[in-house]
């Protein structure tokens, strides 16, 4: 398999409300609206995030995002009324989590230490 890009697709109950919440979280609106039940952010040249109300194409999920500075993100989110949980040290990086209004788990992580080989 030669991957070109990956997307995390999360199921949401109200697409407009979820779009508003993720616009605040990510600091910008979505890049594409390919269909009435789907909005999509390009987060890097290799991946992105999609939100959908269609259970056929997405499901409740978990997303990990590596950020440079969790403390800066915590401060930014706090000013928007979004509470990020406490930092905790994982095996490879520091993590902080929150749930979106639909219960999807969103984890911010610092750049990880090298993983062991598979």
C-alpha distances in whole Angstrom, upper triangle without the diagonal:
4,6,10,12,12,16,18,20,23,26,29,33,34,32,35,36,32,32,35,34,31,32,35,32,30,33,32,31,28,26,26,27,25,27,30,28,26,26,23,24,21,22,20,18,15,16,19,21,22,25,26,29,27,26,24,21,22,23,25,23,23,22,22,23,24,27,30,33,33,37,37,34,37,40,38,37,40,42,40,41,38,38,36,36,38,35,34,33,30,29,27,28,31,30,32,31,32,32,32,35,32,32,28,28,27,27,28,27,28,26,25,26,24,22,22,19,17
4,7,9,11,15,18,20,24,26,30,33,34,31,34,35,32,31,34,33,29,31,33,31,28,31,30,29,26,24,24,26,24,26,29,28,25,25,22,22,19,20,17,15,12,14,17,20,21,24,26,29,27,27,25,22,22,24,26,24,24,22,22,22,23,26,28,31,32,36,35,33,36,38,36,36,39,41,39,40,37,38,35,36,37,35,34,33,30,29,27,28,30,30,31,31,32,32,32,34,32,32,28,28,27,27,27,26,27,25,24,25,23,22,23,20,18
4,6,8,11,14,17,20,23,26,30,31,28,30,31,28,27,30,29,26,27,29,27,24,27,26,26,22,21,21,22,21,23,26,25,22,21,18,18,16,16,14,12,9,10,13,16,17,21,22,26,24,24,22,19,19,21,23,21,20,18,19,19,20,23,25,28,29,32,32,29,32,35,33,32,36,37,35,36,33,34,32,33,34,32,31,30,27,27,24,25,28,27,28,28,29,28,28,31,29,29,25,25,23,23,24,23,24,22,22,24,22,20,22,20,18
4,7,11,14,16,20,23,26,29,30,27,29,30,27,25,28,28,24,25,27,25,22,25,24,23,20,18,18,20,19,22,25,24,20,20,16,16,13,14,11,9,6,9,12,15,16,20,22,25,24,24,23,19,20,22,24,22,21,19,19,18,19,22,24,27,28,31,30,28,31,33,31,31,34,35,33,35,32,33,31,33,34,32,32,31,29,28,26,26,28,27,28,28,29,28,28,30,29,29,25,25,23,23,23,23,24,22,22,24,23,22,24,22,21
4,7,10,13,16,20,22,26,26,23,25,26,23,21,24,24,20,21,24,22,19,22,20,20,17,15,15,17,16,19,22,21,17,16,13,12,10,11,9,7,4,5,8,11,13,16,18,22,21,22,20,17,17,19,20,18,18,15,15,15,16,19,21,24,25,28,27,25,28,30,28,27,31,32,30,31,28,30,28,29,31,29,29,29,26,26,24,24,25,24,25,24,25,25,24,27,25,25,21,21,20,20,20,20,22,20,21,23,22,21,24,22,21
4,7,10,13,16,19,23,24,21,23,24,20,20,23,22,18,20,22,20,18,21,20,19,16,15,15,17,16,18,21,19,16,15,12,12,10,10,10,10,6,5,6,9,10,14,16,19,19,19,18,14,13,15,17,14,14,12,13,13,15,18,21,23,23,27,26,23,26,29,26,25,29,30,28,29,26,27,25,26,28,27,27,26,24,24,22,22,23,22,22,21,22,21,21,23,22,22,18,18,16,17,18,18,20,19,19,22,21,20,22,22,20
4,6,10,13,15,19,20,17,20,20,17,16,19,18,15,17,19,17,15,18,17,16,13,13,13,14,14,16,18,16,12,12,9,9,9,9,10,11,9,5,5,5,7,10,12,16,16,16,15,12,11,12,14,12,12,10,11,12,15,17,21,23,22,26,25,22,24,27,24,23,26,28,25,26,23,24,23,24,26,25,26,26,24,25,23,22,23,21,21,19,19,18,17,20,18,18,15,15,14,15,16,18,20,19,20,23,23,22,24,24,23
4,6,10,13,16,18,15,18,18,15,15,18,16,13,16,18,15,14,18,17,16,14,15,14,15,15,16,18,15,12,12,10,10,11,10,12,14,12,8,6,5,6,8,11,14,14,14,14,11,9,10,10,8,8,7,9,11,14,16,20,22,21,24,24,20,22,25,23,21,24,26,23,24,21,22,20,21,24,23,23,24,22,23,21,21,21,18,18,16,16,15,14,17,15,15,11,12,11,13,14,16,19,19,20,23,23,22,24,24,23
4,7,10,13,14,12,16,16,12,13,16,15,13,15,18,16,15,18,18,16,13,14,14,13,13,14,15,12,9,10,9,10,12,13,15,17,15,11,9,6,5,6,7,10,10,10,11,8,5,7,8,8,9,9,12,14,17,19,23,24,23,26,26,22,23,26,24,22,25,26,23,24,21,22,21,22,25,25,25,26,24,26,25,24,24,21,20,18,17,15,13,15,13,13,10,12,12,15,17,19,22,22,23,26,27,25,28,28,26
4,6,10,12,11,14,13,10,11,14,13,11,14,16,15,15,18,18,16,14,16,15,15,15,15,15,12,10,10,10,12,14,15,18,20,18,14,11,8,6,5,6,9,10,9,11,9,6,5,5,6,8,9,12,14,18,20,24,24,22,25,25,21,22,25,23,20,23,24,21,21,18,20,19,20,23,23,24,26,24,26,25,24,23,20,19,16,14,12,10,12,9,10,7,10,10,14,16,19,22,23,24,27,28,26,29,29,28
4,7,9,9,13,12,10,12,15,14,13,16,18,17,17,20,20,18,16,18,17,15,16,14,14,10,10,11,12,15,17,18,21,23,21,17,15,11,9,6,5,6,7,7,10,8,5,5,5,7,10,12,16,18,21,23,27,27,25,28,28,24,24,27,25,22,24,26,23,22,19,21,20,22,25,26,26,28,27,29,28,27,26,23,21,18,16,13,11,11,8,9,8,11,13,16,19,22,26,27,27,31,31,30,32,33,31
4,6,6,9,9,7,9,12,11,11,14,16,15,16,19,18,16,15,18,17,15,16,15,13,10,10,11,13,15,18,19,22,25,23,20,16,13,10,7,6,5,8,9,12,11,9,8,8,10,13,14,17,19,23,24,27,28,25,27,27,23,23,26,24,20,22,24,20,20,17,19,20,21,25,26,27,29,28,31,30,28,27,24,22,18,15,12,9,8,6,9,8,12,13,17,20,23,26,28,29,33,34,32,35,35,34
4,6,9,9,8,11,13,13,14,16,18,18,19,21,21,18,17,20,19,17,18,16,13,10,12,13,16,18,22,22,26,28,27,23,20,16,14,10,8,6,9,10,13,14,12,11,10,13,16,17,21,22,26,27,31,31,28,30,29,26,26,28,26,22,24,25,21,20,19,21,21,23,27,28,30,32,31,34,33,32,30,27,24,21,18,14,11,9,7,10,11,15,16,20,23,26,30,32,33,36,37,36,38,39,37
4,6,5,6,9,10,11,12,14,16,16,18,20,18,16,15,18,17,15,17,15,12,10,11,12,15,17,21,22,25,28,27,23,20,16,14,10,9,7,11,13,16,15,14,14,13,16,18,19,22,23,26,27,30,30,28,30,29,25,25,27,24,21,23,23,20,19,18,20,22,24,27,29,31,33,33,35,35,33,31,28,25,22,18,15,12,10,9,12,13,17,18,21,23,27,30,32,33,37,38,37,40,41,39
4,6,5,6,9,10,10,12,14,15,16,17,16,13,12,15,13,11,13,12,9,7,8,8,11,14,17,19,22,24,24,20,17,13,11,7,7,6,10,12,15,14,13,14,14,15,17,17,21,21,25,25,29,29,27,29,27,24,24,26,23,20,23,23,19,19,18,21,22,24,28,29,31,33,32,35,34,32,30,27,25,22,19,16,12,11,10,14,14,17,17,21,22,26,29,30,32,36,37,36,39,39,38
4,5,5,6,9,10,10,13,14,15,16,14,11,11,15,14,12,15,13,11,10,10,9,13,14,18,19,23,25,26,22,18,15,13,10,10,10,14,16,19,18,16,17,17,18,20,20,22,22,26,26,29,29,27,28,27,23,24,25,22,19,21,21,17,18,17,20,22,25,28,30,32,34,34,36,35,33,31,28,25,23,20,17,13,12,12,16,16,19,18,22,23,27,30,31,33,37,38,38,41,42,40
4,5,5,6,9,10,11,12,14,15,14,12,13,17,16,15,18,17,14,13,13,12,14,16,19,20,24,26,26,23,19,16,14,11,12,11,15,17,20,19,17,17,16,17,18,18,21,21,24,24,27,27,25,26,25,21,21,22,20,17,18,18,15,15,14,17,19,21,25,27,29,32,31,34,34,31,29,26,23,20,17,14,10,9,10,13,14,17,16,20,21,25,28,30,32,36,37,37,40,41,40
4,5,5,6,8,10,10,12,14,13,11,11,15,15,14,16,15,14,12,11,10,12,13,16,17,21,23,23,19,16,12,11,8,9,10,13,15,18,16,14,14,13,14,15,15,17,18,21,21,24,24,22,24,23,19,19,21,18,15,18,18,14,15,13,16,17,19,23,24,26,29,28,31,30,28,26,23,20,17,14,12,8,7,8,11,11,13,13,17,18,22,25,27,28,32,34,33,36,37,36
4,6,5,6,9,10,10,11,10,7,8,11,12,11,14,14,12,11,10,7,9,10,14,15,18,21,21,18,14,11,10,8,10,11,14,17,19,17,15,16,15,16,17,16,18,17,21,21,24,24,22,24,22,19,20,21,18,15,18,18,14,15,14,17,18,21,25,26,28,30,29,32,31,28,27,24,21,19,16,14,11,11,12,14,13,16,15,18,19,22,25,26,28,32,34,33,36,37,36
4,6,5,6,9,10,10,9,8,10,13,14,14,17,17,16,15,13,11,13,13,16,17,20,23,24,20,17,14,13,11,13,14,18,20,23,21,19,19,18,18,19,18,20,19,21,21,24,23,21,23,21,17,18,19,16,13,16,15,11,13,12,16,17,20,24,25,28,30,30,33,32,29,27,24,21,19,16,15,11,11,13,15,15,17,16,19,19,23,25,27,29,33,35,35,38,39,39
4,5,5,6,9,10,10,10,11,15,16,16,19,19,18,16,15,13,13,13,16,16,20,23,23,20,16,13,13,11,14,15,18,20,22,21,18,18,16,16,16,15,17,16,19,18,21,21,19,20,18,15,15,16,14,11,13,13,10,10,9,12,13,17,20,21,24,26,27,30,28,26,24,20,18,15,12,11,8,8,11,12,12,14,12,15,16,20,22,24,27,30,32,32,35,37,36
4,5,5,6,8,8,8,9,12,14,14,17,18,17,15,13,10,10,10,13,12,16,19,19,16,13,10,10,9,12,14,17,19,21,19,16,16,15,14,14,12,14,13,16,16,19,19,17,19,17,14,15,16,13,11,14,14,11,12,10,13,14,17,20,21,23,25,25,28,26,23,22,19,16,14,12,11,8,10,11,13,12,12,10,13,14,17,20,22,24,28,29,29,33,34,33
4,6,5,6,5,5,7,11,13,14,17,18,17,16,14,11,11,9,12,12,16,19,20,17,14,11,12,11,14,17,20,22,24,21,19,20,19,18,17,15,17,15,17,16,19,19,18,19,17,14,15,16,13,11,14,14,11,13,12,15,16,19,22,23,25,27,27,30,28,25,24,21,19,17,15,15,12,13,15,17,15,16,14,16,16,19,21,23,25,29,31,31,35,36,36
4,6,5,7,8,11,14,17,17,21,22,21,20,18,15,14,13,15,14,18,21,22,19,16,14,15,14,17,19,22,24,26,24,21,22,20,19,18,16,17,15,17,16,18,17,16,17,14,11,12,13,9,8,11,10,7,9,8,12,13,17,19,20,23,26,26,29,27,24,22,20,17,16,14,14,11,13,15,17,16,16,14,15,15,18,20,22,25,29,31,31,35,36,36
4,6,8,10,11,15,17,18,21,22,22,20,18,15,14,12,14,12,16,19,20,17,14,12,14,13,17,19,22,23,25,23,20,20,18,16,15,13,13,12,14,12,15,14,13,14,13,9,10,12,9,7,10,11,8,10,8,10,10,14,17,17,20,22,22,25,24,21,19,16,14,12,11,11,10,12,14,15,13,13,10,12,11,14,17,19,21,25,27,28,31,33,33
4,6,8,9,12,15,16,19,21,21,20,17,13,12,9,11,9,12,16,17,14,11,10,12,13,17,19,22,23,25,22,20,20,19,17,16,13,13,10,12,11,14,14,13,15,13,10,12,13,10,9,13,13,11,13,11,14,13,17,19,19,21,23,23,25,23,20,19,17,15,14,13,14,12,15,16,17,15,15,11,13,11,14,16,18,20,24,26,26,30,31,31
4,7,10,12,15,17,21,22,22,22,19,15,14,11,13,11,14,18,19,17,14,13,15,16,19,22,25,26,28,25,23,24,22,21,19,16,16,14,15,13,15,15,15,16,13,10,13,13,9,9,13,12,10,13,12,15,15,19,21,21,24,25,26,28,26,23,21,19,18,17,16,17,15,17,19,20,18,18,15,16,14,17,18,20,23,26,28,29,33,34,35
4,7,9,12,14,18,19,19,19,16,13,11,9,11,11,14,17,18,16,13,12,14,14,18,20,23,25,27,24,22,23,22,21,20,17,18,15,17,16,18,18,18,19,16,14,16,17,13,13,16,15,13,16,15,18,18,22,24,24,27,28,28,31,28,26,24,22,21,20,18,19,16,18,20,21,19,20,17,18,17,20,21,22,25,29,30,31,35,36,36
4,7,9,11,14,16,16,16,13,9,9,8,10,11,15,17,19,16,13,12,12,12,15,17,20,22,24,21,20,21,21,20,20,18,19,17,19,18,21,21,21,22,20,17,19,20,16,15,18,18,15,17,16,20,20,23,26,26,29,30,30,33,30,28,27,24,23,21,19,19,16,17,18,20,19,20,17,19,19,22,23,24,27,31,32,33,36,37,37
4,6,8,11,13,13,13,10,6,5,5,8,10,13,15,16,13,10,9,9,10,12,15,17,20,21,18,17,19,19,19,19,16,18,16,19,19,21,23,22,24,22,19,21,22,19,18,21,21,18,20,18,21,21,25,27,27,29,31,30,32,30,28,27,25,23,22,20,19,16,18,18,20,18,19,17,19,19,22,24,24,27,30,31,31,35,35,35
4,7,10,13,14,14,11,8,6,5,6,9,12,13,15,13,10,10,10,12,14,17,19,21,22,19,18,21,21,21,21,18,19,18,20,20,22,24,24,26,24,21,24,25,21,21,24,24,21,23,22,25,24,28,30,30,32,33,32,33,31,29,29,27,26,24,23,22,20,21,21,23,21,22,20,21,21,23,25,25,27,31,31,32,35,35,34
4,6,9,11,12,9,6,5,7,8,12,14,15,16,14,11,11,9,11,12,15,16,19,19,16,16,19,21,20,21,19,21,20,22,23,25,27,27,29,27,24,27,28,24,23,27,26,23,25,24,27,27,29,32,32,34,35,34,35,33,31,31,29,28,26,25,23,20,22,21,23,21,22,21,23,23,26,27,27,30,33,33,33,36,36,35
4,6,7,8,6,5,6,9,12,15,17,18,19,16,13,12,10,10,10,13,14,17,17,14,15,18,20,20,21,20,22,22,25,25,28,30,29,31,29,26,28,29,26,25,28,27,24,26,24,27,28,30,33,34,35,36,35,37,35,33,33,30,29,27,25,23,20,21,20,22,20,23,22,24,25,28,30,30,32,36,36,35,38,38,37
4,7,8,6,7,8,11,13,16,18,18,18,16,14,13,10,11,11,13,13,16,15,13,14,18,20,21,22,21,23,23,26,27,30,32,31,34,32,29,31,32,29,28,31,31,28,29,27,30,30,33,36,36,37,38,36,38,36,35,35,32,31,29,27,25,22,23,21,24,22,24,23,26,27,29,31,31,33,36,36,36,38,38,36
4,5,5,8,10,14,16,19,21,21,21,19,16,15,11,11,9,11,10,14,13,12,13,17,19,20,22,22,25,25,28,29,32,34,33,35,34,30,32,34,30,29,32,32,28,29,28,30,31,33,36,37,38,39,37,39,38,36,36,33,32,29,27,25,22,22,20,23,21,24,24,27,28,31,33,33,35,38,39,38,40,40,38
4,6,8,11,15,18,21,23,24,24,21,18,16,12,11,9,9,10,13,14,13,14,17,19,20,23,23,26,26,29,30,33,34,33,35,34,30,32,33,30,28,31,30,27,28,26,29,30,32,36,36,38,39,38,40,39,37,37,34,32,29,27,24,21,20,19,22,21,24,24,27,28,31,34,35,36,40,40,39,42,42,40
4,7,10,14,17,20,22,23,23,20,17,14,10,8,5,5,6,10,11,10,10,13,15,17,19,19,23,23,27,28,32,33,31,34,32,29,30,31,29,26,29,29,26,26,24,27,27,29,33,34,35,37,35,37,36,34,34,31,29,26,24,21,18,17,15,18,17,20,21,24,26,29,32,33,34,37,38,37,39,39,37
4,7,10,13,16,19,20,19,16,13,10,7,6,4,7,8,11,12,9,10,12,14,15,17,17,20,20,24,25,28,29,28,31,29,26,27,29,26,24,27,27,24,25,23,25,25,28,31,31,33,34,33,34,33,32,31,28,27,24,22,20,17,17,15,18,16,19,18,22,23,26,29,29,31,34,35,34,36,36,35
4,7,10,13,16,17,17,14,11,8,6,5,7,10,11,14,15,12,12,14,15,16,17,16,18,18,21,22,25,26,26,28,26,23,25,26,23,21,24,24,21,22,21,23,23,26,29,29,31,32,31,33,31,30,29,26,25,22,21,19,16,16,15,18,16,18,17,20,21,24,26,27,29,32,33,32,35,35,34
4,7,9,12,13,14,11,7,6,4,7,9,12,14,16,16,13,12,15,16,15,16,14,16,15,18,19,22,24,23,26,24,21,23,25,22,20,24,24,21,23,21,23,23,25,28,28,29,30,29,31,29,27,27,24,23,21,20,19,16,18,17,19,16,18,16,18,19,21,24,24,26,29,30,29,32,32,31
4,6,9,11,12,9,5,5,6,9,12,16,17,19,20,16,15,17,17,16,16,13,14,13,15,16,19,21,20,23,21,18,21,22,19,18,22,22,19,21,19,22,21,24,26,26,27,28,27,29,26,25,24,22,21,20,19,18,16,18,18,19,16,17,15,17,17,19,21,21,23,27,27,27,30,31,30
4,6,7,8,6,4,7,9,12,15,19,20,21,21,18,17,19,20,18,17,14,15,13,15,15,18,20,21,23,22,19,22,23,20,20,24,24,22,24,22,24,22,25,27,26,28,28,27,28,25,24,24,22,22,21,21,21,19,21,21,22,19,19,16,18,17,19,20,19,22,25,25,25,29,29,28
4,7,8,6,5,7,10,13,17,20,22,23,23,20,18,19,19,17,16,12,12,9,11,11,14,17,17,20,18,16,19,21,18,18,21,22,20,22,20,22,20,22,24,23,24,24,23,25,22,20,20,19,19,18,19,19,18,21,21,21,18,17,14,15,14,15,16,16,18,21,22,22,26,26,26
4,5,5,7,10,13,16,20,23,24,25,25,21,20,22,22,20,18,14,13,11,11,12,14,17,18,21,20,18,21,23,20,21,24,25,23,26,23,25,22,25,26,24,25,25,24,25,22,20,21,20,21,21,21,22,21,24,24,24,21,20,17,17,15,16,16,15,17,20,20,21,24,24,25
4,6,8,12,15,18,21,25,25,26,26,22,21,23,24,22,20,17,16,14,14,16,17,21,22,25,23,21,25,27,24,24,28,29,27,29,27,28,26,28,30,28,29,28,26,27,24,23,24,23,24,24,25,25,24,27,27,27,24,23,20,20,19,19,19,17,19,22,21,22,25,24,25
4,7,11,14,17,20,24,24,24,24,20,19,21,22,19,18,15,14,13,13,15,18,21,22,25,24,22,25,27,25,25,28,29,28,30,27,28,26,27,29,27,27,26,24,24,22,21,23,22,23,23,24,24,23,26,26,25,22,21,19,18,18,18,18,16,18,20,19,19,22,21,21
4,7,10,14,16,20,20,21,21,17,16,18,18,16,15,12,12,11,12,14,17,20,20,24,23,20,23,25,23,22,26,27,25,27,24,25,23,25,26,25,25,25,23,24,21,20,21,20,21,20,21,21,20,23,22,22,18,18,15,16,15,16,18,16,18,21,20,20,23,23,22
4,7,10,13,17,18,19,19,15,14,16,16,14,13,10,11,10,13,14,17,20,20,23,22,19,21,23,21,20,24,24,22,24,21,23,21,23,25,24,25,25,24,25,22,21,22,20,20,18,18,18,17,20,19,19,16,16,14,15,15,16,18,18,19,23,23,22,25,25,25
4,7,10,14,15,16,17,13,11,13,13,11,11,9,11,10,13,15,19,20,19,22,21,18,20,22,20,18,22,23,20,21,18,20,19,21,24,23,24,25,23,25,23,22,22,19,18,17,16,15,13,16,15,16,12,13,11,13,14,16,19,19,20,24,25,24,27,27,26
4,7,10,11,13,14,10,9,11,12,11,12,11,13,14,17,19,22,24,22,25,24,21,22,25,22,20,23,24,21,22,20,22,21,23,26,26,27,28,26,28,26,25,25,22,21,19,17,16,14,15,14,15,12,14,13,16,17,19,22,23,24,28,28,27,30,30,29
4,7,9,11,12,10,8,9,10,11,12,12,15,15,19,20,24,25,23,26,25,21,22,25,22,20,23,23,20,21,18,20,20,22,25,26,27,29,27,29,28,26,26,23,21,18,16,14,11,12,11,13,11,13,13,16,18,21,24,25,26,30,30,29,32,32,31
4,5,8,9,8,6,8,10,12,14,14,18,19,23,24,28,29,27,29,29,25,26,28,25,23,26,26,23,23,21,23,23,25,28,29,30,32,30,32,31,30,29,26,24,21,19,16,13,14,11,14,12,15,16,19,21,24,27,28,29,33,33,32,35,35,33
4,6,9,9,8,9,10,13,16,17,21,22,26,27,31,31,29,32,31,27,28,30,27,25,27,28,24,24,22,24,24,26,30,31,32,34,32,34,34,32,31,28,26,23,20,17,14,13,11,14,13,17,18,21,24,27,30,31,32,36,36,35,37,37,36
4,5,6,6,8,11,14,17,18,22,23,27,29,33,33,32,34,34,30,31,33,31,28,30,31,28,28,25,27,27,29,32,33,33,35,33,35,34,33,33,30,28,25,23,20,17,17,14,16,15,18,20,23,26,28,32,33,33,37,37,35,37,37,35
4,5,5,6,9,12,15,17,21,23,27,29,33,34,32,34,34,30,31,34,32,28,31,32,29,28,26,27,27,28,31,32,32,34,32,33,33,32,32,29,27,24,22,19,17,17,13,15,14,17,19,22,25,28,31,32,32,36,36,34,35,35,33
4,6,8,12,14,17,19,22,24,28,30,34,35,34,37,36,33,33,36,34,31,34,35,32,32,29,30,30,31,34,34,34,36,33,35,34,34,34,31,30,27,25,22,20,20,17,18,17,20,21,24,27,29,33,33,33,36,36,34,36,35,32
4,7,11,12,15,16,20,21,25,27,31,32,31,34,33,30,31,34,31,29,32,33,30,30,27,29,28,29,32,32,32,33,31,32,31,31,31,28,28,25,23,21,19,19,16,17,15,18,19,22,24,27,30,30,30,33,33,31,33,32,30
4,7,8,12,13,16,18,22,24,28,29,28,31,30,27,28,30,28,26,28,30,27,27,24,25,24,25,28,28,29,30,28,29,28,28,28,25,24,21,20,17,15,16,13,14,12,14,16,18,21,23,27,27,27,31,31,29,31,31,28
4,6,10,12,16,18,22,24,28,29,27,30,30,26,26,29,28,25,27,29,26,26,23,23,22,23,26,27,26,28,26,27,27,27,26,23,22,19,17,15,14,14,11,11,9,12,14,17,20,22,26,27,27,30,30,28,30,30,28
4,7,10,14,17,20,23,26,27,24,27,27,24,24,27,25,22,24,27,24,23,20,20,19,20,23,23,23,25,23,25,25,24,24,20,19,16,14,11,11,11,8,7,6,9,11,14,18,20,24,25,25,28,29,27,29,30,28
4,7,10,13,17,19,23,24,21,24,25,21,22,25,24,21,23,26,23,22,19,19,17,18,20,21,21,22,20,22,22,21,21,17,16,13,12,10,10,12,10,8,5,7,9,11,15,17,20,22,21,25,25,23,25,26,24
4,7,10,13,16,20,20,18,21,22,18,19,22,21,19,21,24,22,21,17,17,15,15,17,17,17,18,16,18,18,17,17,13,13,10,10,9,10,13,11,9,6,5,6,8,11,13,17,18,18,21,22,20,23,24,22
4,7,10,13,16,17,15,19,19,16,17,20,19,17,20,22,20,20,16,16,14,15,17,16,17,18,16,18,17,15,15,12,12,10,10,10,11,14,13,12,8,6,5,6,9,11,14,15,15,19,20,19,21,23,22
4,7,10,13,14,13,16,17,14,15,19,18,16,19,22,20,21,17,16,14,14,16,14,14,15,13,15,13,12,12,9,10,9,11,12,13,17,16,15,11,9,6,5,6,7,10,11,12,15,16,16,19,20,20
4,6,10,11,11,14,14,11,13,17,16,14,18,20,19,20,16,16,13,15,16,14,15,15,14,16,14,12,12,10,10,10,12,13,14,18,18,17,13,11,8,6,5,6,9,9,11,15,16,16,20,21,21
4,7,9,9,13,13,11,13,16,16,15,18,21,20,21,18,18,15,16,16,14,14,14,13,14,12,9,10,9,11,12,14,16,17,21,22,20,17,14,11,8,6,5,5,6,8,12,14,14,18,20,21
4,6,7,10,9,8,11,13,13,13,16,18,18,19,17,16,14,15,15,13,15,15,15,17,14,11,10,10,11,12,15,17,18,22,23,21,19,16,12,10,7,6,5,7,10,13,16,17,21,23,24
4,7,9,9,9,12,13,13,15,17,19,19,21,19,18,16,17,17,14,16,15,16,17,14,11,11,12,13,15,17,20,21,25,26,25,22,20,16,13,10,8,6,7,10,13,16,18,22,24,25
4,6,5,6,9,10,11,12,14,16,17,19,17,16,13,15,14,12,14,14,15,18,15,12,10,11,11,14,16,19,20,24,26,24,22,19,16,13,9,9,7,9,12,15,18,20,24,26,28
4,5,5,6,9,10,10,12,14,15,16,14,13,10,11,10,8,11,12,14,16,15,11,8,8,8,10,13,16,17,21,23,21,19,16,13,10,7,7,7,10,13,16,19,20,24,26,28
4,5,5,6,9,10,10,13,15,15,14,12,10,11,10,9,12,14,16,19,17,14,11,11,10,12,14,18,19,22,24,23,22,19,16,13,10,11,10,13,16,18,22,23,27,30,31
4,5,5,6,9,10,11,13,15,13,13,11,14,13,12,16,17,19,22,20,16,14,13,12,14,15,19,19,22,25,24,22,20,16,15,11,12,11,14,17,20,23,25,29,31,33
4,5,5,6,8,10,11,12,10,11,9,12,12,12,15,17,18,21,19,15,13,12,10,11,12,15,16,19,21,20,19,16,13,12,9,11,11,14,17,20,23,24,28,30,31
4,6,5,6,9,10,10,9,8,6,9,9,10,13,16,18,21,20,16,13,11,9,10,11,14,15,18,20,19,18,16,13,12,10,12,12,16,18,21,25,25,29,32,33
4,6,5,6,9,10,10,9,9,12,12,13,17,19,21,24,23,19,16,15,13,14,14,17,17,20,23,22,21,19,16,16,13,15,15,18,21,24,27,29,32,35,36
4,6,5,7,9,9,10,10,14,15,15,19,21,23,26,24,20,18,16,14,15,14,16,16,18,21,21,20,19,16,15,13,15,16,19,22,25,28,29,33,35,36
4,5,5,6,5,7,7,11,13,14,18,20,22,25,24,20,17,15,12,12,11,13,13,15,18,17,17,16,13,13,12,15,16,19,22,25,28,29,32,35,35
4,5,5,5,6,8,11,13,14,18,21,23,26,25,22,19,17,13,13,12,14,14,16,19,19,19,17,15,15,14,17,18,22,24,27,30,31,35,37,38
4,6,8,9,11,15,16,18,22,24,26,30,28,25,22,20,17,17,15,17,16,17,21,21,21,20,18,18,17,20,21,24,27,30,33,34,37,40,40
4,6,9,11,15,17,19,22,25,26,30,29,25,22,20,17,16,14,15,14,14,18,19,19,18,16,17,16,20,21,24,27,30,33,34,37,39,40
4,6,10,13,15,18,21,24,26,29,29,25,22,20,16,15,12,13,12,13,16,17,17,17,16,17,17,20,22,25,27,31,34,34,37,40,40
4,6,10,13,15,18,21,22,26,25,22,19,16,13,11,8,10,9,10,14,14,14,13,12,13,13,17,19,22,24,28,30,30,34,36,36
4,6,9,12,15,18,20,24,23,20,17,14,10,9,7,9,10,12,15,14,14,13,12,12,12,16,18,21,23,26,29,29,32,35,35
4,7,9,12,15,16,20,20,16,13,10,7,6,5,9,10,13,16,14,13,11,9,9,9,12,14,18,19,22,25,25,29,31,31
4,7,9,13,14,18,18,15,12,9,6,5,6,9,12,15,17,14,14,11,10,9,10,12,14,18,19,22,25,24,27,30,30
4,6,10,12,16,17,14,10,8,6,7,9,13,16,18,20,18,17,14,13,11,11,12,14,17,18,20,23,23,26,29,30
4,7,9,13,13,10,6,6,5,8,11,15,17,20,22,19,18,15,13,10,9,9,10,14,14,16,20,20,23,26,27
4,6,10,11,9,6,5,6,9,13,16,19,22,23,20,19,15,14,11,11,10,11,14,13,15,18,18,20,24,25
4,7,8,6,4,6,9,12,15,19,22,25,26,23,21,17,16,12,12,10,10,12,11,12,15,15,17,21,22
4,5,5,6,7,10,12,16,18,21,25,25,22,20,16,15,12,12,9,10,11,9,10,13,12,14,18,18
4,6,8,10,13,16,19,22,25,28,28,25,23,19,18,15,14,11,12,12,9,9,10,9,11,14,16
4,7,9,13,15,19,22,24,28,28,25,23,19,17,14,13,9,9,8,5,5,7,7,10,13,15
4,6,10,13,17,20,22,26,26,23,21,17,15,11,10,6,5,6,5,6,10,10,13,17,18
4,7,10,14,17,20,24,24,22,20,16,14,10,8,6,5,8,8,10,13,14,17,20,22
4,7,10,14,16,20,21,18,16,12,10,7,6,4,7,10,10,13,16,15,19,21,22
4,7,11,13,17,18,16,14,11,9,6,5,7,9,13,13,16,19,19,22,25,25
4,7,10,13,14,12,10,7,6,4,6,9,12,15,16,19,21,21,24,26,26
4,7,10,11,9,8,6,5,7,9,12,15,18,19,22,25,24,27,29,29
4,7,8,5,5,5,6,9,11,15,18,21,22,25,27,26,29,31,30
4,5,5,5,7,7,11,13,17,20,22,24,27,29,28,31,33,32
4,6,8,10,11,14,17,20,24,26,27,31,33,32,35,36,35
4,6,9,11,15,18,21,25,27,28,31,33,31,34,35,34
4,6,9,12,16,19,23,25,25,29,30,29,31,33,31
4,6,10,13,16,20,22,22,26,27,26,28,29,28
4,7,10,13,17,19,19,22,24,22,25,27,26
4,7,10,14,16,17,20,22,21,24,26,25
4,6,10,13,13,17,19,18,21,23,23
4,7,10,11,15,17,17,21,23,23
4,6,8,11,14,14,18,20,21
4,6,9,12,14,17,20,21
4,7,9,11,15,17,19
4,6,8,11,14,16
4,6,9,12,15
4,7,9,12
4,6,9
4,7
4
